[in-house]
């Protein structure tokens, strides 16, 4: 009986074993102003962490989060390590998946910094 309980406990803990510590954060840039929630560590089910950036004509959103298998672009289990790009309703979306602890720590990509400086140059 003790062996059965031990096996049952071990099997019930298996889903917990397949999780990864990731960063959760959100940055929003609109008209030169940036709002930042700061980073926190979160546990994501499965084997992946994710970053997602959305760039519209006048805004940029950058998030660190857990993958979402309900949408093909954010399904890291199917897409694997790397980035996917898509244009959805006029918004450019880039999703990057990684599979090591706290791997989604980067902030705005160099493209966003470059775009910001080009905007400044064109403005002045």
N, C-alpha and C positions, 0 to 999 in steps of 0.2 A: 504494500500500500504506500509506503514511504517513497519507493522508487517511482510509482505512478504519479504521485504529487510533484516530485522533482521534475519529471519529464513534462508534465502539464505546465508547470511554472516556466520552464525553459522555453517551451513552444510559445507560450503566451507573450514572452518578452522578445521574441524574434523581430516583430515589427519595430520595436524601439531600437534594435541594433542597427537597422538600416535607416539612419538619419545622419544629417551633416550639419555642423554648426556654420552659420552664414551670417552676413551682415544684413540688417534691415535698415534702410534709410530712404529718404526722399528729398530731392532738390528740385526746385521749380524756379525757372528764370523767365521773367516777363518784363520787357522794356528796361533792361539793364538792372533790375532788382532781382536778387536771389533770396529765396526762402529755403531754409535748410532745417530738417528735423533732427539732424545729428544721427550718429550711428548707434545701433544697439545690436547685440548678438542675439540671433534667433536660431531655433532648431528647425531645420527643414526635413520633412519626410523624404525618403529616397536618398539618392547619391549625388545630388546636384544643388548648386546655388545659382542664382541668376541675377543679371542686371538687365534693365530695360530702359531704353531712352526713346523719347518721343519728341520729334522736332516739327513744329508747325511753322507758319509764316511769321509769327510774333512771339513764340514761346518755346521753351525746352523743358522737358520733365525728365529726370533721371532717378531711377529707383533701384535699390538693392532689395531682393526678396527671394521667396521660394518659388520654384517653377510651378506653373499651372498646366496640368495635362489636358484641360478641357479645350484649349486652343492650340492649333498645330504649331504656331510660331513660339509658344512658351512651353512646349512639351520637351523638356530637356532629355527625358528618358529616350525619346525617339530621335531627337536631333543630335544628341551627343555634345561633346565639348566643342566650343566654337561659337560663332555668331551667325544669326539669321537676320536678313533685312527685308522689309516689306513696306509698301506704301498703302495705308489704310485710310480711306476717306480724306485724302489730301495731307495726311500726317505721315511723316517718315518714322518708322518704328525699327529699332535695332535691339535684338535680344541676344545676350551672350550667356552661355552656360559654362560652368566650370565645376570640377568635382573634387576639390580639396578643401580642407577646413579654412573658413574665412577667406576664400579666394575671390569674392566679389567686392573687394574693398576699394576699387578705384573710384575716382570722382569724375567730374566732367571730362570727356575725351578731348584730345588735342583738337579735333574738328570743331568742337564748341568754342574753344579758346580762339582758334583761328577765325571762326565766324564772327566772334565778338570784336576782334581787332579790325577785321575788314569792315564791319559795321561802323566802328569808330572812325576809320579813315574816310569812308564814304560820307559820313555825317559832317565831318569838318572839312 
